[in-house]
Amino acid sequence: MTDKNKAVAYWKENLKYLLILLLIWFVVSYGCGILFREELNNIRLGGFKLGFWFAQQGSIYVFVVLIFVYVRLMNKLDKKYGYNE
């Protein structure tokens, strides 16, 4: 595999990871915090309605977890294509 082909394949896989993780974050932040709020408000978490919790804190927690997932995925991707340090 040439360097250019390797770089293109690396970038495509990186974009795939980014799109999947951003889609997860969108569904959690917008979907759970706004669209599915009424259904989620029937469930309570620590005394608060779950829809309110997702809108206020849940999406932030999910975003932080997704950052760590992205770092792990990128480390594996770097090793796969030989870009690791």
PDB file of N, CA, C and O in Angstrom:
ATOM      1  N   MET A   1       0.838  -1.172   0.000  1.00  0.00           N
ATOM      2  CA  MET A   1       0.000   0.000   0.000  1.00  0.00           C
ATOM      3  C   MET A   1       0.888   1.241   0.000  1.00  0.00           C
ATOM      4  O   MET A   1       1.780   1.362   0.840  1.00  0.00           O
ATOM      5  N   THR A   2       0.656   2.155  -0.922  1.00  0.00           N
ATOM      6  CA  THR A   2       1.468   3.361  -0.995  1.00  0.00           C
ATOM      7  C   THR A   2       1.091   4.309   0.140  1.00  0.00           C
ATOM      8  O   THR A   2       0.050   4.159   0.781  1.00  0.00           O
ATOM      9  N   ASP A   3       1.968   5.290   0.371  1.00  0.00           N
ATOM     10  CA  ASP A   3       1.719   6.246   1.450  1.00  0.00           C
ATOM     11  C   ASP A   3       0.432   7.033   1.230  1.00  0.00           C
ATOM     12  O   ASP A   3      -0.308   7.301   2.177  1.00  0.00           O
ATOM     13  N   LYS A   4       0.165   7.403  -0.027  1.00  0.00           N
ATOM     14  CA  LYS A   4      -1.043   8.176  -0.306  1.00  0.00           C
ATOM     15  C   LYS A   4      -2.294   7.329  -0.083  1.00  0.00           C
ATOM     16  O   LYS A   4      -3.263   7.804   0.510  1.00  0.00           O
ATOM     17  N   ASN A   5      -2.282   6.094  -0.546  1.00  0.00           N
ATOM     18  CA  ASN A   5      -3.429   5.207  -0.332  1.00  0.00           C
ATOM     19  C   ASN A   5      -3.651   4.935   1.155  1.00  0.00           C
ATOM     20  O   ASN A   5      -4.784   4.866   1.630  1.00  0.00           O
ATOM     21  N   LYS A   6      -2.544   4.782   1.873  1.00  0.00           N
ATOM     22  CA  LYS A   6      -2.630   4.548   3.311  1.00  0.00           C
ATOM     23  C   LYS A   6      -3.228   5.765   4.020  1.00  0.00           C
ATOM     24  O   LYS A   6      -4.059   5.624   4.917  1.00  0.00           O
ATOM     25  N   ALA A   7      -2.800   6.948   3.613  1.00  0.00           N
ATOM     26  CA  ALA A   7      -3.320   8.175   4.219  1.00  0.00           C
ATOM     27  C   ALA A   7      -4.808   8.364   3.909  1.00  0.00           C
ATOM     28  O   ALA A   7      -5.572   8.792   4.774  1.00  0.00           O
ATOM     29  N   VAL A   8      -5.215   8.050   2.691  1.00  0.00           N
ATOM     30  CA  VAL A   8      -6.630   8.178   2.313  1.00  0.00           C
ATOM     31  C   VAL A   8      -7.481   7.188   3.101  1.00  0.00           C
ATOM     32  O   VAL A   8      -8.550   7.553   3.591  1.00  0.00           O
ATOM     33  N   ALA A   9      -7.030   5.950   3.233  1.00  0.00           N
ATOM     34  CA  ALA A   9      -7.766   4.947   3.989  1.00  0.00           C
ATOM     35  C   ALA A   9      -7.849   5.335   5.466  1.00  0.00           C
ATOM     36  O   ALA A   9      -8.887   5.164   6.107  1.00  0.00           O
ATOM     37  N   TYR A  10      -6.758   5.851   5.989  1.00  0.00           N
ATOM     38  CA  TYR A  10      -6.726   6.315   7.377  1.00  0.00           C
ATOM     39  C   TYR A  10      -7.741   7.427   7.597  1.00  0.00           C
ATOM     40  O   TYR A  10      -8.494   7.400   8.570  1.00  0.00           O
ATOM     41  N   TRP A  11      -7.764   8.402   6.698  1.00  0.00           N
ATOM     42  CA  TRP A  11      -8.667   9.533   6.835  1.00  0.00           C
ATOM     43  C   TRP A  11     -10.130   9.105   6.706  1.00  0.00           C
ATOM     44  O   TRP A  11     -10.987   9.610   7.432  1.00  0.00           O
ATOM     45  N   LYS A  12     -10.422   8.179   5.788  1.00  0.00           N
ATOM     46  CA  LYS A  12     -11.798   7.693   5.629  1.00  0.00           C
ATOM     47  C   LYS A  12     -12.278   6.997   6.893  1.00  0.00           C
ATOM     48  O   LYS A  12     -13.413   7.196   7.327  1.00  0.00           O
ATOM     49  N   GLU A  13     -11.414   6.186   7.479  1.00  0.00           N
ATOM     50  CA  GLU A  13     -11.787   5.489   8.704  1.00  0.00           C
ATOM     51  C   GLU A  13     -11.945   6.466   9.865  1.00  0.00           C
ATOM     52  O   GLU A  13     -12.825   6.295  10.709  1.00  0.00           O
ATOM     53  N   ASN A  14     -11.101   7.477   9.906  1.00  0.00           N
ATOM     54  CA  ASN A  14     -11.202   8.515  10.927  1.00  0.00           C
ATOM     55  C   ASN A  14     -12.532   9.258  10.800  1.00  0.00           C
ATOM     56  O   ASN A  14     -13.207   9.488  11.804  1.00  0.00           O
ATOM     57  N   LEU A  15     -12.913   9.631   9.593  1.00  0.00           N
ATOM     58  CA  LEU A  15     -14.182  10.323   9.384  1.00  0.00           C
ATOM     59  C   LEU A  15     -15.374   9.443   9.756  1.00  0.00           C
ATOM     60  O   LEU A  15     -16.373   9.933  10.285  1.00  0.00           O
ATOM     61  N   LYS A  16     -15.264   8.150   9.480  1.00  0.00           N
ATOM     62  CA  LYS A  16     -16.335   7.225   9.847  1.00  0.00           C
ATOM     63  C   LYS A  16     -16.520   7.222  11.369  1.00  0.00           C
ATOM     64  O   LYS A  16     -17.648   7.285  11.858  1.00  0.00           O
ATOM     65  N   TYR A  17     -15.417   7.150  12.111  1.00  0.00           N
ATOM     66  CA  TYR A  17     -15.491   7.199  13.566  1.00  0.00           C
ATOM     67  C   TYR A  17     -16.106   8.512  14.044  1.00  0.00           C
ATOM     68  O   TYR A  17     -16.963   8.519  14.927  1.00  0.00           O
ATOM     69  N   LEU A  18     -15.664   9.614  13.456  1.00  0.00           N
ATOM     70  CA  LEU A  18     -16.184  10.922  13.850  1.00  0.00           C
ATOM     71  C   LEU A  18     -17.682  11.021  13.625  1.00  0.00           C
ATOM     72  O   LEU A  18     -18.412  11.485  14.502  1.00  0.00           O
ATOM     73  N   LEU A  19     -18.143  10.595  12.472  1.00  0.00           N
ATOM     74  CA  LEU A  19     -19.569  10.685  12.166  1.00  0.00           C
ATOM     75  C   LEU A  19     -20.409   9.818  13.109  1.00  0.00           C
ATOM     76  O   LEU A  19     -21.474  10.240  13.560  1.00  0.00           O
ATOM     77  N   ILE A  20     -19.934   8.624  13.401  1.00  0.00           N
ATOM     78  CA  ILE A  20     -20.672   7.742  14.314  1.00  0.00           C
ATOM     79  C   ILE A  20     -20.742   8.344  15.716  1.00  0.00           C
ATOM     80  O   ILE A  20     -21.803   8.352  16.338  1.00  0.00           O
ATOM     81  N   LEU A  21     -19.614   8.848  16.210  1.00  0.00           N
ATOM     82  CA  LEU A  21     -19.594   9.409  17.560  1.00  0.00           C
ATOM     83  C   LEU A  21     -20.408  10.694  17.645  1.00  0.00           C
ATOM     84  O   LEU A  21     -21.080  10.930  18.649  1.00  0.00           O
ATOM     85  N   LEU A  22     -20.361  11.522  16.616  1.00  0.00           N
ATOM     86  CA  LEU A  22     -21.175  12.740  16.616  1.00  0.00           C
ATOM     87  C   LEU A  22     -22.659  12.419  16.516  1.00  0.00           C
ATOM     88  O   LEU A  22     -23.485  13.123  17.097  1.00  0.00           O
ATOM     89  N   LEU A  23     -23.000  11.379  15.797  1.00  0.00           N
ATOM     90  CA  LEU A  23     -24.391  10.955  15.712  1.00  0.00           C
ATOM     91  C   LEU A  23     -24.893  10.475  17.078  1.00  0.00           C
ATOM     92  O   LEU A  23     -26.017  10.784  17.475  1.00  0.00           O
ATOM     93  N   ILE A  24     -24.063   9.726  17.784  1.00  0.00           N
ATOM     94  CA  ILE A  24     -24.430   9.280  19.132  1.00  0.00           C
ATOM     95  C   ILE A  24     -24.648  10.482  20.041  1.00  0.00           C
ATOM     96  O   ILE A  24     -25.625  10.536  20.788  1.00  0.00           O
ATOM     97  N   TRP A  25     -23.731  11.446  19.973  1.00  0.00           N
ATOM     98  CA  TRP A  25     -23.855  12.634  20.820  1.00  0.00           C
ATOM     99  C   TRP A  25     -25.106  13.431  20.463  1.00  0.00           C
ATOM    100  O   TRP A  25     -25.791  13.937  21.352  1.00  0.00           O
ATOM    101  N   PHE A  26     -25.410  13.546  19.175  1.00  0.00           N
ATOM    102  CA  PHE A  26     -26.603  14.268  18.742  1.00  0.00           C
ATOM    103  C   PHE A  26     -27.872  13.593  19.262  1.00  0.00           C
ATOM    104  O   PHE A  26     -28.773  14.258  19.772  1.00  0.00           O
ATOM    105  N   VAL A  27     -27.932  12.279  19.129  1.00  0.00           N
ATOM    106  CA  VAL A  27     -29.116  11.550  19.582  1.00  0.00           C
ATOM    107  C   VAL A  27     -29.297  11.716  21.089  1.00  0.00           C
ATOM    108  O   VAL A  27     -30.416  11.908  21.564  1.00  0.00           O
ATOM    109  N   VAL A  28     -28.208  11.642  21.834  1.00  0.00           N
ATOM    110  CA  VAL A  28     -28.310  11.772  23.293  1.00  0.00           C
ATOM    111  C   VAL A  28     -28.664  13.203  23.687  1.00  0.00           C
ATOM    112  O   VAL A  28     -29.556  13.412  24.510  1.00  0.00           O
ATOM    113  N   SER A  29     -27.980  14.186  23.115  1.00  0.00           N
ATOM    114  CA  SER A  29     -28.213  15.564  23.548  1.00  0.00           C
ATOM    115  C   SER A  29     -29.522  16.128  23.013  1.00  0.00           C
ATOM    116  O   SER A  29     -30.307  16.691  23.777  1.00  0.00           O
ATOM    117  N   TYR A  30     -29.768  15.986  21.725  1.00  0.00           N
ATOM    118  CA  TYR A  30     -30.973  16.557  21.135  1.00  0.00           C
ATOM    119  C   TYR A  30     -32.166  15.617  21.313  1.00  0.00           C
ATOM    120  O   TYR A  30     -33.258  16.046  21.686  1.00  0.00           O
ATOM    121  N   GLY A  31     -31.945  14.348  21.046  1.00  0.00           N
ATOM    122  CA  GLY A  31     -33.036  13.385  21.136  1.00  0.00           C
ATOM    123  C   GLY A  31     -33.544  13.199  22.554  1.00  0.00           C
ATOM    124  O   GLY A  31     -34.732  13.376  22.827  1.00  0.00           O
ATOM    125  N   CYS A  32     -32.630  12.838  23.462  1.00  0.00           N
ATOM    126  CA  CYS A  32     -33.042  12.563  24.845  1.00  0.00           C
ATOM    127  C   CYS A  32     -33.380  13.842  25.602  1.00  0.00           C
ATOM    128  O   CYS A  32     -34.248  13.829  26.475  1.00  0.00           O
ATOM    129  N   GLY A  33     -32.716  14.932  25.287  1.00  0.00           N
ATOM    130  CA  GLY A  33     -32.956  16.180  26.005  1.00  0.00           C
ATOM    131  C   GLY A  33     -34.143  16.964  25.498  1.00  0.00           C
ATOM    132  O   GLY A  33     -34.725  17.749  26.246  1.00  0.00           O
ATOM    133  N   ILE A  34     -34.525  16.768  24.221  1.00  0.00           N
ATOM    134  CA  ILE A  34     -35.601  17.580  23.642  1.00  0.00           C
ATOM    135  C   ILE A  34     -36.715  16.713  23.058  1.00  0.00           C
ATOM    136  O   ILE A  34     -37.868  16.834  23.470  1.00  0.00           O
ATOM    137  N   LEU A  35     -36.389  15.843  22.108  1.00  0.00           N
ATOM    138  CA  LEU A  35     -37.418  15.097  21.389  1.00  0.00           C
ATOM    139  C   LEU A  35     -38.116  14.054  22.252  1.00  0.00           C
ATOM    140  O   LEU A  35     -39.342  13.945  22.211  1.00  0.00           O
ATOM    141  N   PHE A  36     -37.360  13.284  23.032  1.00  0.00           N
ATOM    142  CA  PHE A  36     -37.929  12.207  23.836  1.00  0.00           C
ATOM    143  C   PHE A  36     -38.103  12.615  25.292  1.00  0.00           C
ATOM    144  O   PHE A  36     -38.252  11.762  26.167  1.00  0.00           O
ATOM    145  N   ARG A  37     -38.085  13.905  25.547  1.00  0.00           N
ATOM    146  CA  ARG A  37     -38.139  14.428  26.910  1.00  0.00           C
ATOM    147  C   ARG A  37     -39.400  13.986  27.650  1.00  0.00           C
ATOM    148  O   ARG A  37     -39.329  13.575  28.808  1.00  0.00           O
ATOM    149  N   GLU A  38     -40.539  14.070  26.994  1.00  0.00           N
ATOM    150  CA  GLU A  38     -41.801  13.720  27.657  1.00  0.00           C
ATOM    151  C   GLU A  38     -41.823  12.259  28.109  1.00  0.00           C
ATOM    152  O   GLU A  38     -42.250  11.954  29.222  1.00  0.00           O
ATOM    153  N   GLU A  39     -41.358  11.355  27.235  1.00  0.00           N
ATOM    154  CA  GLU A  39     -41.336   9.942  27.599  1.00  0.00           C
ATOM    155  C   GLU A  39     -40.324   9.673  28.704  1.00  0.00           C
ATOM    156  O   GLU A  39     -40.581   8.888  29.616  1.00  0.00           O
ATOM    157  N   LEU A  40     -39.165  10.334  28.615  1.00  0.00           N
ATOM    158  CA  LEU A  40     -38.118  10.117  29.618  1.00  0.00           C
ATOM    159  C   LEU A  40     -38.470  10.735  30.968  1.00  0.00           C
ATOM    160  O   LEU A  40     -37.955  10.299  31.998  1.00  0.00           O
ATOM    161  N   ASN A  41     -39.341  11.745  30.977  1.00  0.00           N
ATOM    162  CA  ASN A  41     -39.721  12.380  32.242  1.00  0.00           C
ATOM    163  C   ASN A  41     -40.557  11.464  33.133  1.00  0.00           C
ATOM    164  O   ASN A  41     -40.751  11.773  34.308  1.00  0.00           O
ATOM    165  N   ASN A  42     -41.051  10.356  32.610  1.00  0.00           N
ATOM    166  CA  ASN A  42     -41.770   9.384  33.429  1.00  0.00           C
ATOM    167  C   ASN A  42     -40.819   8.589  34.318  1.00  0.00           C
ATOM    168  O   ASN A  42     -41.258   7.939  35.267  1.00  0.00           O
ATOM    169  N   ILE A  43     -39.531   8.635  34.023  1.00  0.00           N
ATOM    170  CA  ILE A  43     -38.500   7.932  34.797  1.00  0.00           C
ATOM    171  C   ILE A  43     -37.762   8.971  35.640  1.00  0.00           C
ATOM    172  O   ILE A  43     -37.461  10.068  35.168  1.00  0.00           O
ATOM    173  N   ARG A  44     -37.480   8.619  36.870  1.00  0.00           N
ATOM    174  CA  ARG A  44     -36.753   9.543  37.750  1.00  0.00           C
ATOM    175  C   ARG A  44     -35.349   9.008  38.029  1.00  0.00           C
ATOM    176  O   ARG A  44     -35.143   7.804  38.185  1.00  0.00           O
ATOM    177  N   LEU A  45     -34.388   9.937  38.087  1.00  0.00           N
ATOM    178  CA  LEU A  45     -32.996   9.610  38.388  1.00  0.00           C
ATOM    179  C   LEU A  45     -32.525  10.557  39.483  1.00  0.00           C
ATOM    180  O   LEU A  45     -32.347  11.750  39.236  1.00  0.00           O
ATOM    181  N   GLY A  46     -32.325  10.042  40.676  1.00  0.00           N
ATOM    182  CA  GLY A  46     -31.889  10.877  41.790  1.00  0.00           C
ATOM    183  C   GLY A  46     -32.897  11.950  42.151  1.00  0.00           C
ATOM    184  O   GLY A  46     -32.517  13.025  42.615  1.00  0.00           O
ATOM    185  N   GLY A  47     -34.169  11.677  41.946  1.00  0.00           N
ATOM    186  CA  GLY A  47     -35.208  12.649  42.272  1.00  0.00           C
ATOM    187  C   GLY A  47     -35.547  13.588  41.126  1.00  0.00           C
ATOM    188  O   GLY A  47     -36.514  14.344  41.222  1.00  0.00           O
ATOM    189  N   PHE A  48     -34.783  13.559  40.051  1.00  0.00           N
ATOM    190  CA  PHE A  48     -35.038  14.428  38.910  1.00  0.00           C
ATOM    191  C   PHE A  48     -35.619  13.625  37.759  1.00  0.00           C
ATOM    192  O   PHE A  48     -35.341  12.435  37.614  1.00  0.00           O
ATOM    193  N   LYS A  49     -36.418  14.279  36.954  1.00  0.00           N
ATOM    194  CA  LYS A  49     -36.954  13.626  35.767  1.00  0.00           C
ATOM    195  C   LYS A  49     -35.807  13.345  34.802  1.00  0.00           C
ATOM    196  O   LYS A  49     -34.914  14.175  34.634  1.00  0.00           O
ATOM    197  N   LEU A  50     -35.833  12.169  34.168  1.00  0.00           N
ATOM    198  CA  LEU A  50     -34.718  11.744  33.319  1.00  0.00           C
ATOM    199  C   LEU A  50     -34.544  12.660  32.102  1.00  0.00           C
ATOM    200  O   LEU A  50     -33.411  12.915  31.693  1.00  0.00           O
ATOM    201  N   GLY A  51     -35.617  13.150  31.524  1.00  0.00           N
ATOM    202  CA  GLY A  51     -35.510  14.079  30.399  1.00  0.00           C
ATOM    203  C   GLY A  51     -34.790  15.356  30.792  1.00  0.00           C
ATOM    204  O   GLY A  51     -33.951  15.862  30.048  1.00  0.00           O
ATOM    205  N   PHE A  52     -35.127  15.878  31.978  1.00  0.00           N
ATOM    206  CA  PHE A  52     -34.440  17.061  32.496  1.00  0.00           C
ATOM    207  C   PHE A  52     -32.968  16.769  32.751  1.00  0.00           C
ATOM    208  O   PHE A  52     -32.105  17.592  32.445  1.00  0.00           O
ATOM    209  N   TRP A  53     -32.678  15.582  33.317  1.00  0.00           N
ATOM    210  CA  TRP A  53     -31.303  15.221  33.614  1.00  0.00           C
ATOM    211  C   TRP A  53     -30.468  15.151  32.339  1.00  0.00           C
ATOM    212  O   TRP A  53     -29.343  15.651  32.312  1.00  0.00           O
ATOM    213  N   PHE A  54     -31.010  14.528  31.267  1.00  0.00           N
ATOM    214  CA  PHE A  54     -30.275  14.452  30.007  1.00  0.00           C
ATOM    215  C   PHE A  54     -30.038  15.845  29.435  1.00  0.00           C
ATOM    216  O   PHE A  54     -28.959  16.125  28.914  1.00  0.00           O
ATOM    217  N   ALA A  55     -31.022  16.706  29.526  1.00  0.00           N
ATOM    218  CA  ALA A  55     -30.870  18.060  28.984  1.00  0.00           C
ATOM    219  C   ALA A  55     -29.824  18.854  29.760  1.00  0.00           C
ATOM    220  O   ALA A  55     -29.102  19.660  29.173  1.00  0.00           O
ATOM    221  N   GLN A  56     -29.734  18.637  31.064  1.00  0.00           N
ATOM    222  CA  GLN A  56     -28.828  19.428  31.887  1.00  0.00           C
ATOM    223  C   GLN A  56     -27.445  18.813  32.042  1.00  0.00           C
ATOM    224  O   GLN A  56     -26.447  19.531  31.975  1.00  0.00           O
ATOM    225  N   GLN A  57     -27.360  17.497  32.246  1.00  0.00           N
ATOM    226  CA  GLN A  57     -26.077  16.890  32.551  1.00  0.00           C
ATOM    227  C   GLN A  57     -25.737  15.683  31.697  1.00  0.00           C
ATOM    228  O   GLN A  57     -24.568  15.467  31.375  1.00  0.00           O
ATOM    229  N   GLY A  58     -26.709  14.913  31.334  1.00  0.00           N
ATOM    230  CA  GLY A  58     -26.473  13.650  30.646  1.00  0.00           C
ATOM    231  C   GLY A  58     -25.701  13.795  29.356  1.00  0.00           C
ATOM    232  O   GLY A  58     -24.798  13.005  29.079  1.00  0.00           O
ATOM    233  N   SER A  59     -26.048  14.804  28.557  1.00  0.00           N
ATOM    234  CA  SER A  59     -25.353  14.972  27.282  1.00  0.00           C
ATOM    235  C   SER A  59     -23.893  15.365  27.492  1.00  0.00           C
ATOM    236  O   SER A  59     -23.033  15.013  26.685  1.00  0.00           O
ATOM    237  N   ILE A  60     -23.614  16.085  28.560  1.00  0.00           N
ATOM    238  CA  ILE A  60     -22.226  16.460  28.854  1.00  0.00           C
ATOM    239  C   ILE A  60     -21.426  15.223  29.250  1.00  0.00           C
ATOM    240  O   ILE A  60     -20.298  15.037  28.792  1.00  0.00           O
ATOM    241  N   TYR A  61     -22.008  14.376  30.101  1.00  0.00           N
ATOM    242  CA  TYR A  61     -21.330  13.142  30.503  1.00  0.00           C
ATOM    243  C   TYR A  61     -21.070  12.237  29.301  1.00  0.00           C
ATOM    244  O   TYR A  61     -19.989  11.665  29.165  1.00  0.00           O
ATOM    245  N   VAL A  62     -22.058  12.118  28.447  1.00  0.00           N
ATOM    246  CA  VAL A  62     -21.895  11.289  27.249  1.00  0.00           C
ATOM    247  C   VAL A  62     -20.803  11.870  26.355  1.00  0.00           C
ATOM    248  O   VAL A  62     -20.013  11.119  25.782  1.00  0.00           O
ATOM    249  N   PHE A  63     -20.748  13.187  26.228  1.00  0.00           N
ATOM    250  CA  PHE A  63     -19.714  13.820  25.417  1.00  0.00           C
ATOM    251  C   PHE A  63     -18.319  13.506  25.970  1.00  0.00           C
ATOM    252  O   PHE A  63     -17.407  13.202  25.201  1.00  0.00           O
ATOM    253  N   VAL A  64     -18.148  13.576  27.268  1.00  0.00           N
ATOM    254  CA  VAL A  64     -16.844  13.277  27.878  1.00  0.00           C
ATOM    255  C   VAL A  64     -16.474  11.814  27.644  1.00  0.00           C
ATOM    256  O   VAL A  64     -15.321  11.513  27.336  1.00  0.00           O
ATOM    257  N   VAL A  65     -17.428  10.910  27.786  1.00  0.00           N
ATOM    258  CA  VAL A  65     -17.166   9.496  27.527  1.00  0.00           C
ATOM    259  C   VAL A  65     -16.787   9.289  26.060  1.00  0.00           C
ATOM    260  O   VAL A  65     -15.888   8.505  25.754  1.00  0.00           O
ATOM    261  N   LEU A  66     -17.469   9.986  25.157  1.00  0.00           N
ATOM    262  CA  LEU A  66     -17.165   9.861  23.730  1.00  0.00           C
ATOM    263  C   LEU A  66     -15.767  10.377  23.394  1.00  0.00           C
ATOM    264  O   LEU A  66     -15.134   9.878  22.463  1.00  0.00           O
ATOM    265  N   ILE A  67     -15.287  11.353  24.126  1.00  0.00           N
ATOM    266  CA  ILE A  67     -13.917  11.831  23.925  1.00  0.00           C
ATOM    267  C   ILE A  67     -12.927  10.704  24.225  1.00  0.00           C
ATOM    268  O   ILE A  67     -11.990  10.477  23.459  1.00  0.00           O
ATOM    269  N   PHE A  68     -13.133  10.006  25.328  1.00  0.00           N
ATOM    270  CA  PHE A  68     -12.239   8.899  25.676  1.00  0.00           C
ATOM    271  C   PHE A  68     -12.355   7.746  24.675  1.00  0.00           C
ATOM    272  O   PHE A  68     -11.357   7.110  24.333  1.00  0.00           O
ATOM    273  N   VAL A  69     -13.569   7.485  24.213  1.00  0.00           N
ATOM    274  CA  VAL A  69     -13.765   6.449  23.190  1.00  0.00           C
ATOM    275  C   VAL A  69     -13.025   6.834  21.915  1.00  0.00           C
ATOM    276  O   VAL A  69     -12.381   5.990  21.293  1.00  0.00           O
ATOM    277  N   TYR A  70     -13.111   8.101  21.524  1.00  0.00           N
ATOM    278  CA  TYR A  70     -12.433   8.565  20.311  1.00  0.00           C
ATOM    279  C   TYR A  70     -10.916   8.434  20.446  1.00  0.00           C
ATOM    280  O   TYR A  70     -10.241   8.023  19.502  1.00  0.00           O
ATOM    281  N   VAL A  71     -10.387   8.778  21.601  1.00  0.00           N
ATOM    282  CA  VAL A  71      -8.939   8.647  21.823  1.00  0.00           C
ATOM    283  C   VAL A  71      -8.515   7.196  21.686  1.00  0.00           C
ATOM    284  O   VAL A  71      -7.501   6.893  21.058  1.00  0.00           O
ATOM    285  N   ARG A  72      -9.288   6.308  22.272  1.00  0.00           N
ATOM    286  CA  ARG A  72      -8.959   4.879  22.182  1.00  0.00           C
ATOM    287  C   ARG A  72      -9.034   4.374  20.737  1.00  0.00           C
ATOM    288  O   ARG A  72      -8.152   3.648  20.279  1.00  0.00           O
ATOM    289  N   LEU A  73     -10.090   4.763  20.031  1.00  0.00           N
ATOM    290  CA  LEU A  73     -10.230   4.355  18.631  1.00  0.00           C
ATOM    291  C   LEU A  73      -9.091   4.899  17.771  1.00  0.00           C
ATOM    292  O   LEU A  73      -8.576   4.198  16.901  1.00  0.00           O
ATOM    293  N   MET A  74      -8.704   6.135  18.014  1.00  0.00           N
ATOM    294  CA  MET A  74      -7.629   6.738  17.219  1.00  0.00           C
ATOM    295  C   MET A  74      -6.282   6.098  17.531  1.00  0.00           C
ATOM    296  O   MET A  74      -5.451   5.956  16.634  1.00  0.00           O
ATOM    297  N   ASN A  75      -6.052   5.714  18.763  1.00  0.00           N
ATOM    298  CA  ASN A  75      -4.809   5.012  19.088  1.00  0.00           C
ATOM    299  C   ASN A  75      -4.723   3.681  18.345  1.00  0.00           C
ATOM    300  O   ASN A  75      -3.668   3.315  17.826  1.00  0.00           O
ATOM    301  N   LYS A  76      -5.851   2.958  18.300  1.00  0.00           N
ATOM    302  CA  LYS A  76      -5.882   1.702  17.553  1.00  0.00           C
ATOM    303  C   LYS A  76      -5.691   1.954  16.056  1.00  0.00           C
ATOM    304  O   LYS A  76      -4.983   1.208  15.380  1.00  0.00           O
ATOM    305  N   LEU A  77      -6.325   3.006  15.548  1.00  0.00           N
ATOM    306  CA  LEU A  77      -6.214   3.341  14.128  1.00  0.00           C
ATOM    307  C   LEU A  77      -4.785   3.750  13.783  1.00  0.00           C
ATOM    308  O   LEU A  77      -4.270   3.371  12.731  1.00  0.00           O
ATOM    309  N   ASP A  78      -4.150   4.511  14.651  1.00  0.00           N
ATOM    310  CA  ASP A  78      -2.753   4.905  14.418  1.00  0.00           C
ATOM    311  C   ASP A  78      -1.846   3.694  14.353  1.00  0.00           C
ATOM    312  O   ASP A  78      -0.964   3.626  13.497  1.00  0.00           O
ATOM    313  N   LYS A  79      -2.051   2.738  15.245  1.00  0.00           N
ATOM    314  CA  LYS A  79      -1.232   1.516  15.220  1.00  0.00           C
ATOM    315  C   LYS A  79      -1.496   0.709  13.959  1.00  0.00           C
ATOM    316  O   LYS A  79      -0.575   0.145  13.369  1.00  0.00           O
ATOM    317  N   LYS A  80      -2.755   0.656  13.550  1.00  0.00           N
ATOM    318  CA  LYS A  80      -3.133  -0.116  12.365  1.00  0.00           C
ATOM    319  C   LYS A  80      -2.431   0.412  11.101  1.00  0.00           C
ATOM    320  O   LYS A  80      -1.999  -0.370  10.254  1.00  0.00           O
ATOM    321  N   TYR A  81      -2.323   1.734  10.986  1.00  0.00           N
ATOM    322  CA  TYR A  81      -1.730   2.326   9.797  1.00  0.00           C
ATOM    323  C   TYR A  81      -0.279   2.771   9.994  1.00  0.00           C
ATOM    324  O   TYR A  81       0.316   3.354   9.087  1.00  0.00           O
ATOM    325  N   GLY A  82       0.285   2.505  11.151  1.00  0.00           N
ATOM    326  CA  GLY A  82       1.687   2.806  11.390  1.00  0.00           C
ATOM    327  C   GLY A  82       1.996   4.256  11.675  1.00  0.00           C
ATOM    328  O   GLY A  82       3.115   4.711  11.435  1.00  0.00           O
ATOM    329  N   TYR A  83       1.018   4.994  12.185  1.00  0.00           N
ATOM    330  CA  TYR A  83       1.218   6.409  12.520  1.00  0.00           C
ATOM    331  C   TYR A  83       1.424   6.625  14.009  1.00  0.00           C
ATOM    332  O   TYR A  83       1.476   7.768  14.464  1.00  0.00           O
ATOM    333  N   ASN A  84       1.542   5.555  14.770  1.00  0.00           N
ATOM    334  CA  ASN A  84       1.697   5.711  16.201  1.00  0.00           C
ATOM    335  C   ASN A  84       3.080   6.240  16.550  1.00  0.00           C
ATOM    336  O   ASN A  84       4.036   6.099  15.788  1.00  0.00           O
ATOM    337  N   GLU A  85       3.152   6.846  17.713  1.00  0.00           N
ATOM    338  CA  GLU A  85       4.420   7.457  18.143  1.00  0.00           C
ATOM    339  C   GLU A  85       5.240   6.476  18.938  1.00  0.00           C
ATOM    340  O   GLU A  85       6.338   6.808  19.384  1.00  0.00           O
TER     341      GLU A  85
END
